[in-house]
């Protein structure tokens, strides 16, 4: 480009998250200066919207009347029970069914070609279960064994005939569209199955990785390629698999852009959209758990299918956002956003970032929805803010419609806990935190905690919001008199490294935090079981909670401060990643 007096650079990408996190004011980087175009979805293309039930794409039709969802049409879920029944991944569950689906789809392709309904040069199956190359050889041996078992003598025997006929009737015959010709009966397909089996076995199983370059199929070869490809990273990005019809995928992706690249089942499927099948586990093991750790389901499981569904939602919202902006604005005026802005944002994907950390070093996550999380304030204004903040707390108490009441809390594992509580609203909690005074010398830390909540609360519907403080069991007489309210005085240790700021360790009692989590339906409180009706009535998954800890230093009743923790109703935290220039 530097050798030309007039030059243009046009870049194309299928995974744009890292690209939009480039700072537009950095001239040395390739941020687009003139235009950004989100290409239209082409005919015969199958992408995220065609696989998942998240958008406006028309689902495949059944008998021109009953609408069948895209996921029901194309995705075959390997259940957690099936995963656990095998014990090890040496014998992947449903792999035999996936191979049968691949062979049956090949027979239908042969039938359609014979009836002048398309030309299918290539017919491929992808198996991607591990990134480690030595595992690929193990999988290849497993597939070879299954082919011998399913199709002895490289042909369809009576047992195989009955098996594929049932698969045709229960699956492939059921999901189709009026535009695509299907056989009227099994007898029309049957003669073409042996041709497919013989061709697939003759082509052999190809291991496509960095150690087996000679196995990489040539899609330009005369007559095409019909076979099964096994691999990992090489098959996960930058490699086009022609004629891909059946995919068996059981790998854990890291970031969203990696996830999209791993979805090699996206692509052009002219004349055989209805034959495409994805076999994918609902869950994968999350990783090794230490023997001493509590073995909960959340420790063990990675929600693989839901991760891809979530990735599809993020990609589609990104495309819509980019399309809207690109109609009227130049790229330098486009806020480069990657949206995670879904009210049903799954908490389990809080670790699933749009791209690698080094690629989003210029981007901040701006929270616009909080749910199923707790936000704790451990730093507050010092002596100069004490009186003002105390008055704001009084005003907050006054918003409780029925005032504050004392209530005993009883659980099977916890006895003798009592609390002061009342019901306010989320708007009142918003007003409370907006009007408090925070330390001028600690704004960066404090603003991250507070502004995140303010942004989210302004987008939330006005919901019920519980105020709660726990009574002291030891030294119950240690209290504050704050206006008309008697509050427990929880003394706290503190440091004062910055003038005007008080920083406290252990701001929340672990037992009380667990009870508050139980009231808010958060996971941390799931083990608690209430032992009376009054305690049960407190629990409400739609109600947020402000857990307040009033305290003094050295038990001085005139030295009043407070900390608090907000427990948000719902599930997950959502928002947008945006470049900050």
N, C-alpha and C positions, 0 to 999 in steps of 0.2 A: 504494500500500500504506500510505503514511503517513497517509492521510485516513481510514482505517478502523480502528475499535477492535479488530476481530478479523479477521485476514487470514492467508492461507496462500500460500506460493509453491511451485509445483512446476515443476521444470526438466527438460527432456528433452534428451538429446544423443546423437548417434551416434558422436562422437569424444571420449571422456571423459578422455583423458590429461591435458590441461591442467587440467581441473576437479579431478582428484584431487590435483594438485600445489598446490592452494590450502591455505594453512595453516588447520587447523580452529580455531585459537585467535584468528584474526583476524575479529572480529565484523562488520567492515565489508565483508567479502568473502562471496561466496555459497557457502560450504561448507555442504553439507546437514546440518541439525541433527537431524532426526528419523528419516529412513530413506533408504536407497539400495536401489533395486530394479533388478535386471537382468532386463529383460523376456524372456519366453519367446519362442523362435523360432516365429513364426506359420506357419500352413499356407500353402503355395504361395510361401513366401519363399525366395529364393536369395541367400545371403550367402557369406562366406568359406569356410565348411565345405562348401558345395555346389559350390564351384569347385575347391578344393584338397584333396588327399588327406592331411589332417592330423588329422581328428577322427572322431567317431562317427556322422556322418551316413551314411545308406545311399546307396551309389552307384547310379547308373542301371543297370538290368538289361538284359541282352541275351538275348532268347529264353528268359527266365525261368530260365536256368541259368548262363551265364557272367557273372561280375561284371566290369563295366567301371569303372575308376576315374573319379572326377569330372573330373580334369584331362584325361584322354583323351576324355571325353564333350564337354567344353565349350571347352577351350582349344586353339587352333591356333597353334603356335609358329612364329614367323618365325626361321629359323636364322641363325647368324652368316654362313654362306656366302651365303645369299640377301641379307643386308644388304650385304655387301661387293661382291656382284656388280653392284649398282645404282650404286655409286660415290657418288651423291648422293641426298638425300631428296626430290628433285623427282618421282621416280617410285617411290612406296613399294612395296616388294615385297609380294606377296600381296593388294594392295588389290583387284585384279580378282576374286580368289577370294572375298574378303570380301563384295563387292557381289553376286556370284552367290549366296553363302550367304544374304544378306539377301532377295534376290528369291525364291529357292527356299522359304525359311521363310515368306514372305508367301503363296506359292501353297498351301502346306500349311495355313496359317491359313484361307484362303478355303475349302479343301476341308473342313476340320473344321467351319467355320461352316455350310456347306451340309449337312453330316451331323449337325447339331444337337449338335456337340461343343464348343461354346464360342462366345462373341461377342467379336470382337477389334476394338474401336473404333480402336485405334492400332497402327501398326507402324512402328518407327523404327530407324535405324542411327546410331551415334555414331562420328565420326572426330575424334580428339584427338591431334594430332601435335606441336603447338607452342603456346606461350603468346603468341607475337607475332601481332598482328592482321593484319599484311600477309601473313604466311604462310598465313593462312586463305583468302584470296582465291586464292592459288596452288594450294592443295589443292582448292578448289572447281572451278577450271578443269581440274585433273587428273581429278577425278571426272566432270565433264561429258564430257570426252573419252573416258573409259572407258565411260560409259553409251552413248555413240554407237557405240563400237567393239563392245561386248558385245551391244547390242540395237539394231541399225540399224532405222530406221523405227518405233522404239518398240514392237518386237514380237520374238518369239522365232523366229529363223530356224533352218535345219537345223543349222548349226554350234552355235548356242546350245542347241538342243534336246539334242544329243549331249553337250555340256559339262555341262549341268545334270542330265541323266540319270545321267552318271557320278558327279557329286557326290552325287546322291541315293543311288545304290547303294553308294558307298564310304564315305559319311559319315552322312547323315541316316537312312538305313534301318538302319544298324548300331547307332546309339545311341538307345535308347528304353526306356520302361518299359511293363509290361503294362497300367498304368492309363490310358495315353494311346493313343488310337486312331491308327493310321498306315495310309496307303493300302496296298493289297495289291500294287500295281504302279505303274510310272511313268505308264502311260496314264491312271490315275485323277487324277493331279496336273496333267498337261500342260495341260488346258484352262484351268486357273486361273492359269497363269504369266503369260500375256499381260495378264490383268486386273491383276495386280500390277505388271508393268512399266509399263503405261499410267498407273496411278495414281501410282506413285513418280515417274515423269518429269513428270507433270502437276503434282504438288505442288512439284516443283523442289527444288533443294538450298538449304538454309537455313544461313546463316552466323550463328551465335549468339555475339556478343561485344558489348563496350560501344559499338562503333561501328555496329552493325547491329540496333538494337532493333526495327526494323520487321520483321525476319526471324524474330523469336522466335515459334514456333508457338503457336497457341491450342488447348490440349488440351480445351477445353470446346466447341469448335465442333461443330455437328451433323454426324454422319457420320465424325468422327474425323480424325486426321492420319496419313498414310502418307508418310514421306519420310526424307531423309538430313540429319543435323545435323552441321555442322563448327564447331569452336570450340576454346577454350583454357580460360582461368581461369574464365570464367562457367559453362562446362559441368562444371568440376571440383569445384565446391562449391556447395551450397545451391540446386540446380536439379534438379527431378524430371523425368525424361524418360519419359513414358508409353509403354508398349508396346515398350520397348527390347529388341531381340532380337539384334542384331549390333553388336559394338564393335571398332573398330580403334584401338588405343592404343599410342603410342610416345613418351610424355613421361617425363622423369626427375623423380620426386618428391623433395622435400627431407627432410621429417620423416615419421614413421610416421602421424601424424594427417592430414597432407596426403595421404599415400598412400591411406589409407582413404577420404578424401573424393573422391579422384580415381577411385576404383573405382565409377563410376556404373553399372556393369553389375550391381551388387547391387540387389535389389528384388523385387516381387511378380510372379510369372510364371505365373499360373493358366492351365492348359491348354496351355502351350507351353514348359515347362521344358526339354524335350528339344531345342528349336530354338535355344536360346541359344548363341551362339558369341562367343568373345573371341579376336581376332587380336592377338598381342603379340610383340615381338622378345625373343629370349632375352637378347641383349645390346644395349646402346646405347653409342655412343662416350662415354667418361668426361669428355672435355673436350680442349681443345687442349694439345698437348705441345710444349714448346720444342724448336727444332731441335737444340739442343745436348744435350738430355736423352736418356737411354736409352729407346728406344721398346719397352717391354715390354707384354704383353697386359694386365697389371694397370693400366698407365697409361691404356690406351685404352678399357677396357670398363666399362660399368655393368651389373650383373647384374639387369636389370629384372624378369624373370619371378620370379627367386628372391627379389628384394626384396619383391614382393607376397606370395609364399608365406611368407616370414619374417614379414611384417606380419600375415598371417592367424594364424600361430602365436602371436604376441604378444597379439593381440586375444582369441583363444580362451582363453589362459591367464589373461588379465586377467578375463574374464567368469567363469571357474570360480572364481577366487580371490574375486571380489566376491560371488558367489552363496553360497559357503561362509560368509563372514563375515557376510553380511546376515541369515542365519537367526537368529543369536543376539545380535548386537551392534548398538549404535547407531553411526552414522557416526563419531562422535568417538572411538570405540574401535577403528575399523577402520584398520589401517596402510595408508595409500594407496599401494599397490604397482603398479608396471608391470613385469612380469617379462620379463627377457631370459634366463631361466634354462634354457637348452637346451644339452645337452652337444655337440650338433652345430652350435652357434652359428657362422655363417660369419664368418670374420675380415674379409671384404670389406664387411660391414655395420657395422663398428665406428663408422663416421661417421653411420649412420642413427639419429638420436635420436628419442625418442617425440614430442617437440613442440619448438617454438621455444625458444631459450635463455632469453628473457625470461619465458616461461611456466613454466619449470621452475627458476626461481631459488631456490625453497625446497627443491628436491629434490637429494639426493646419489645417486651411483651406487655401490652396494655390490656389490663383485665377489664372486661365489660360485663361479666356475669360470674358470680360466685355461688357455689352450692356444694354442700357436703364437706366444707372445709372450715377450719377455725383460723382466725387472724388475731394474734396476740400482740398487745402493746406492752413493751418492756421499758420504754423510755418516755418520760413525760417532762413537762415544764417544771422548773424549780420553784423557789419560794415566791418569786414575783407573780407566778401564775396560780398560786394555791387558792386564793379567795375567789378569783374569777371562775376557775374550774369547779370549785365546790358549788357555786351558784348554778352553773350549768348542770351539775348532777342533780341538784334539787329540782330544777325545771324538768329534767328528764323523768324523775320520779313522779312528778305531778301529771305527766301525760298518761300514766297508768289509769285506765278508766275506772277500775274498782279499787284503786289504791294498792298499797303493799300489804300482804298478809304473811303471817307465819304459818309454816306447814311442816309436818314431820314427814320424812322420806324413809321408806322401809324397803329393803331388798333382802333377798335370801342370804346374800353374802355380806351385806353391809347393814349395820344396825345403828340406831341412835343419831342419824343425821337430820338436821333441820335447816330450813332455808327461809329467807325473806324473798318474796317474789310477787310479781304483778305483770299484767299484759299491757303493752304499749303497741306501737306500730313501727314498721321499718322506716317510714318517713321521719318519725320522731327520733329514731336512732341516728338517721342521717343528719338531722339538725343538730343533735347532740355532738357528734364528732366533728361537724363542720365548724362549730362555734367554740370549741376548746382552744386553749392556747398551748402551743408546743414550743419547745426550745428553739430559739433563733440559731443557736450554734450546733444544732443537730438535725437540720432540715432534711438532708439527703436520706438519712435512715428513716426518719419519722414519716416523710412524705411518701415513701414507697409503701409503707403499711397503711397509711390513711387515705391517700389519693386513690389507691387501688379500690378501696371500699367505697369511696364517694362516687367514683365512676360507675361501679357496679350497681350501687343502691339507686342511683338516678335512673337506671334502665330497668330496675325491677318494678313489678307491680307492688302497690302498697299492701303489705301483708302483716299479719299479727307478729309481734315481736316480744318475747318474754324477757323481763329483767329479773335477775336472780343473784342473791348473795347468800353465802352459807354461814350459819351461826358457828361460833367457836364452841367446841366441846370442852376443851381445857381453858381455864380462866374465862368462863362465860360472862363475867362481870366487866371484862375489858371491852368497852364500847365507846362510840362517838355519839354525841348529840348534835345532829345536823338539822337545823330548823325543827320540823315536827317529827323527824325520823331518828330512830335509834339504830345505829349500824354497828356491826361487829368490827373490832379493831384487830386486824391481822398485822402484827409487826413484821417488818421485812429488813433483811440486810441490804446494804446499798454501797455503791461507790459513787464518787463525784469527780471523775477525771476532767469533766468539762463544766465550767461554771454555768449555772443556770439549768443544768440537766441532772436528773436523778435516774440512775440505772440500777435496776433491782434484779437480783438473781432469784430463781424459783418463784416467779410471779404467781403461778397457779398451783394449787394443791393437786397432786396426781389423782387422789380419790375423788375429789370434787369435779375435776375435769372429766373423769370417766362418767360420773353421774350426768353431767351436762351433755356429754356426747350421747348418752342413752336417751335423754329427753329429746334431743335434736335428731334422733335416728342416725347418728354417725356410727361408723363401723367400730370405733374404739370402745363404744359402750354396749356392744352386742352381747357380751357375756352376762350382763346384769339381768336379774329376774325380779320384778317387783312382787311384794308380798301383801299389798293391800290396794284397794280400789282408788283411794285418793292419790297414791303415787302413780298408778297407771294412767290416771286422767291427765297428768302433766305432759305425757308424751304426745308430740304432734310433729309429724314430718314436714308440715307446711309452715311451721312457725320458727323464726329465727330466735336467737338467744344472745343477750348481753350478760356475760358472767362478770360481775364486778367484785374487785378485791379492795376494800377500804383499808388503809394501814397508816401507821405512824412510825417514826423513828424513835427507838428507845422508849416506846410505850407512852409518849407524850401526847395526851388527848387534844392538845392545841396544835399539833403538828400534823394536819390532815392532808393526806394524798390518796390517790386511788389509781389502780391499774384495771384493765378490763380485757376481755377476750370475746370476740364475736363469733358465734357458731351459725353458719349460713345454711338455710334449708335447701334441699334439692341434691343434685349430684354433679360434681365436677366444677372446674373453673374455666371459663371461656373468654375469648377476646381476640385480639389481632396482634400479629407481629408487624412492626412498622419501623422503617429506617429513620433514625434520628440524625439529622445533618448538623 
